Amino acid sequence: MSDVTSHGAAVPRAEPFSATRALFDLPADTVYLNGNSLGPLTHAARQRVAEVVASEWGQHLIGGWNECGWIDLPRQAGDRIAALVGAPEGSVAVCDSTSVNLFKVLSAALRMRPEHRVVLSDAGNFPTDLYVAQELLAGLGDGYELRVVAPEEVADAIDERVAALMLTEVDYRTARVHDMGDLTRRAHEAGALAVWDLAHSAGAIPVDLAGSGADFAVGCSYKYLNGGPGAPAFVYVRPEHAEETRSALAGWMGHEAPFAFDLDYRPAPGVQRMLVGTPPVLAMAALDAALAVWEGVDLAEVRARSIELSETFIAEVEARCPGLELASPRDAAARGSHVSFRFEHGYAAMQALIERGVIGDFRAPDLMRFGFAPLYIGRDDVLRAAEVLERIVCERLWDDPRYADRKKVT
Ligand SMILES: *Cc1c(COP(=O)(O)O)cnc(C)c1O
């Protein structure tokens, strides 16, 4: 894939993802390295939302649920995501947020292991995951407990008290990757179930939900899947658990016959029972259209390209900005698709970068985070980002009072 120039830098022969890049509606003069937080707009989503508003909602009114297939969107978008995370058709649904879906699957897992009392997670997990578990367990009382250990201690902390192992595969700060297959196997050996959060995995690295034996999974669709701000999340139930799975959060859209209006809950078959209320059709339409971008895309190629871009970025930043310290694993195989650097003045430096058209984000206390989504990010973007960062750090351009003001969203 790469040539080597006279000064030793690897340059690709062609931009291998130029076709997918053309599907995105990116502002000019912007290097967008924050698709790990909010994926950019696709032309397809823009058109589809306009169409759904004008032709479907506008013309079909309530008939849209049947005539325009709105009612099937959770399943349809779910099948598109299933193909990206190694799950069989019909095992993924799109609904609610990642936090809410985690509550549902965690409650279901605890109900399937009534004799176990511990949920095991790690200190690198995203806080919302821990909050969901803390309050669910507090409500259950009865000796239930959340045990949080360091990420590297998870394997040894799995014992026969554990009901559910609850982990995020790719650490949102450092991009450190857990071994999903190995940890799931260990959980099963101890009689526990494995619940995985794929927020920073889906669309970023190849995931094999079926092969890994994972029991439940959840994940975001507004990050690498480009579904749009606040796009509904996904939830996976391992097919062999489908009939046993009972969430503590039930609603009519997860009923076997919503329009029978029975007074008693009877769960719909399979993952469909994870639905609760009415699907947000405009958001689902944007997501469904954005997912079409993945047709014909090979995730192994995405992964290879993401590693190439990330390695280039790390080498360039380390050569140009000695004050920055790599916070992500140096081994590409142990790293997801974003790269984080520690810098004491990281917040201000990120604001300075954003003002100059290079968009990443900041995670407290001192991490500058850069996401590499090969569908629309190329080598030129990576080099430009490193150049701008070098100027900001070496010329202390971050040292300006207007970059010090912390915004609500960092
Ligand atoms: C982004 C992210 C979330 C976000 O959850 P929402 O309910 O969509 O706000 C959850 N978990 C992880 C690991 C994340 O990275």
The ligand as an ORCA input file, in Angstrom:
! r2SCAN-3c Opt
* xyz 0 1
  C     -20.358      7.725     24.192
  C     -20.567      6.643     25.168
  C     -21.799      6.457     25.794
  C     -22.894      7.461     25.581
  O     -24.119      7.032     26.057
  P     -25.449      7.840     25.699
  O     -26.485      7.156     26.440
  O     -25.587      7.801     24.222
  O     -25.246      9.266     26.113
  C     -21.964      5.353     26.609
  N     -20.958      4.485     26.840
  C     -19.743      4.667     26.262
  C     -18.661      3.685     26.525
  C     -19.515      5.755     25.433
  O     -18.311      5.935     24.886
*
